[in-house]
Amino acid sequence: MCLVDGRFRMKWIESGRPVAAEPEHRGFGMVVLDQITQSSLDGKVDIKFDANGLQWWLDCPAEVVVEHDSRQQRDVAAPGS
């Protein structure tokens, strides 16, 4: 996961298991991974099933997942003080 230009980006990869195939039926788990995550975090989700396994990406505004603490920023801005 990383923060870039005010965006939070996260990638989840499952590998080392049998080849992942896209399910024929989108059950509750897929709804959570895709639709609920996107709407709750005002973000974009991408899900891929391929020979390497399941890959899931999230890109959303950082402020919806990262807590802002002005004291922490002040400490970082003035090291050693």
N, C-alpha and C positions, 0 to 999 in steps of 0.2 A: 504494500500500500504506500501511497505517496501523496503529497500535497503539491500541486502545480498550478500557479496562477489562480489561486483561490478555489481550486477544484480538489476534491478528494477522489482519488482513484485507487481501486482495489481489484486484484485479480486472484481468483481461486482456481486451482487446477487439481483435479483428481487424476492420478495416473497409477500405473502398476497393477491395474485391475483388468478384467476382460474388456474388450472393446466397447466403448460407450455408444449406444445407439439412441437416437432421439425417440422418446416414448410416443406410442401411437395415441395415447390418452394423456392430456395434461391434467394431472391431479392437483391436490391441494399444495403439495411441495413445490411444484412448478409455478403455481399461481403466486405463492409467497416469494420465490426467487425472482420472478419476473414482474408481475403487475403490482403487487403490494409494495415491493421494494422501490420500484420506480415512483409510484404515487406518494409514498410516505416520505421519501427523501428528495423529491423533485429532481430525480436523476434519470440516467439512462442505463439500462442493463442489456448486456449481450450474452447469450448463452449458445455454446457450440458443443456438439457431440461429434467426436471424430476418433480416429484410430489411436490417438494419444490419450484419450479420456475426455472427461467433462471439463469444459473451461467456462468460467463465469466472470464477467467484468462488470464493475460498477463505476460510474462517473457521476458525481453529484456535487453541489455546492459544499465547500468545506464547512461552512457555518452550521449546516444541519447535522454534522456528525462530530465536529471537533469543538470542545468546550473552550470558550475564550476566557482567559484569565489575565487581566491587565497587569497584575503583580508579576506574573511569569514573564510577560513581554518586557517589563521594566528591568527585571533581573538580567535578561538576555541582552538588552540594549546597553547596559552599563556593567560589564563584567568587572569583578574585582572591587566593586564599590559596596 
